Amino acid sequence: MKRHIAALVLAVAVLLTSAGVASAVIVIKARAERWSPTSVSISRGSVVKWRAVSGDHNIKAYGGNWSYFRTLPSGSSRSRTFSSAGTFRFYCTLHASVSGGSCSGMCGRVVVA
């Protein structure tokens, strides 16, 4: 009986992974006055983790398709799961500015397929 349960659990895990249900964690680091990388492409259900490697930063969305704003003191991180497709733009309000839909400075984007 235990073998059958183990086989069933393994089969379900394989099916979920092959169906794209398994998610990835992508790290975007904040160093000085830039994100690294500035742009990432991920699958739906993946997690993006912003990590402040040096200095204090924050994350603010722009473009109207998500709302998220968190302070990142040096050494901390924040995560968000992206469950829908689209392009999600963000910036650090301390090191960038947005005007007329354009961002200059510490700007980045997450592209979800």
C-alpha positions as CSV (number, residue, x, y, z in Angstrom):
1,M,0.0,0.0,0.0
2,K,2.8,2.4,0.9
3,R,4.4,1.8,-2.5
4,H,1.1,2.7,-4.3
5,I,0.8,6.0,-2.4
6,A,4.4,6.9,-3.0
7,A,4.0,6.1,-6.7
8,L,0.8,8.2,-6.8
9,V,2.5,11.2,-5.1
10,L,5.4,10.9,-7.5
11,A,3.1,10.8,-10.5
12,V,1.2,13.9,-9.4
13,A,4.4,15.8,-8.8
14,V,5.6,14.9,-12.3
15,L,2.3,16.0,-13.8
16,L,2.2,19.3,-12.0
17,T,5.8,20.1,-13.0
18,S,5.2,19.2,-16.6
19,A,2.0,21.3,-16.6
20,G,4.0,24.4,-15.7
21,V,2.5,24.6,-12.2
22,A,6.0,24.6,-10.5
23,S,7.1,28.2,-10.1
24,A,10.6,29.8,-10.1
25,V,12.0,32.4,-7.8
26,I,13.8,35.2,-9.6
27,V,15.9,37.7,-7.6
28,I,16.4,41.3,-8.6
29,K,19.1,43.0,-6.6
30,A,19.2,46.7,-5.7
31,R,22.8,48.0,-5.7
32,A,23.7,51.6,-5.5
33,E,21.2,53.2,-7.9
34,R,20.3,50.4,-10.2
35,W,18.4,47.1,-10.4
36,S,20.2,44.0,-11.5
37,P,18.9,42.7,-13.7
38,T,16.7,45.6,-14.9
39,S,14.3,43.3,-16.8
40,V,13.2,39.7,-16.2
41,S,11.0,37.4,-18.2
42,I,9.1,34.8,-16.2
43,S,6.2,32.3,-16.4
44,R,2.9,32.8,-14.7
45,G,3.0,31.7,-11.1
46,S,6.7,32.6,-10.6
47,V,7.9,34.7,-7.8
48,V,10.1,37.8,-8.1
49,K,12.2,38.7,-5.0
50,W,13.6,42.2,-4.7
51,R,16.7,42.3,-2.5
52,A,18.4,45.5,-1.3
53,V,22.1,44.6,-1.4
54,S,23.4,48.0,-0.6
55,G,21.6,51.1,0.5
56,D,17.9,51.7,1.2
57,H,15.4,51.4,-1.7
58,N,11.7,50.9,-2.4
59,I,9.6,49.4,-5.1
60,K,6.7,51.3,-6.7
61,A,4.7,50.1,-9.7
62,Y,3.8,52.4,-12.6
63,G,1.7,51.8,-15.7
64,G,-1.5,51.0,-13.9
65,N,-1.4,47.2,-14.0
66,W,-0.4,46.3,-10.5
67,S,-0.1,48.1,-7.2
68,Y,2.8,47.3,-4.9
69,F,5.0,49.5,-2.8
70,R,7.4,48.3,-0.2
71,T,10.4,49.8,1.6
72,L,13.6,47.8,1.3
73,P,16.1,48.6,4.0
74,S,19.7,47.5,3.2
75,G,19.9,43.7,3.6
76,S,16.1,43.0,3.3
77,S,14.0,41.6,0.6
78,R,10.3,41.5,-0.6
79,S,8.6,39.1,-2.9
80,R,5.6,39.1,-5.2
81,T,4.0,36.2,-7.1
82,F,2.9,37.1,-10.6
83,S,-0.1,35.1,-11.6
84,S,-1.3,36.9,-14.7
85,A,0.5,37.6,-18.0
86,G,1.6,41.1,-18.9
87,T,4.5,43.7,-18.5
88,F,4.8,45.0,-14.9
89,R,7.0,48.1,-14.6
90,F,8.5,49.3,-11.3
91,Y,11.0,51.8,-10.0
92,C,12.7,53.1,-6.8
93,T,11.2,56.5,-5.9
94,L,14.4,57.4,-4.1
95,H,16.6,56.9,-7.3
96,A,14.2,57.3,-10.3
97,S,11.3,59.4,-11.5
98,V,8.3,58.7,-13.7
99,S,6.9,61.4,-16.0
100,G,4.3,60.9,-18.7
101,G,4.6,57.1,-18.5
102,S,8.4,57.2,-19.0
103,C,10.8,56.2,-16.3
104,S,14.4,57.5,-15.8
105,G,16.9,56.3,-13.3
106,M,16.4,53.1,-11.2
107,C,13.6,51.5,-13.3
108,G,12.8,47.9,-14.1
109,R,10.2,45.5,-15.5
110,V,8.9,42.0,-15.1
111,V,7.5,40.4,-18.3
112,V,5.1,37.5,-17.5
113,A,4.2,35.0,-20.3
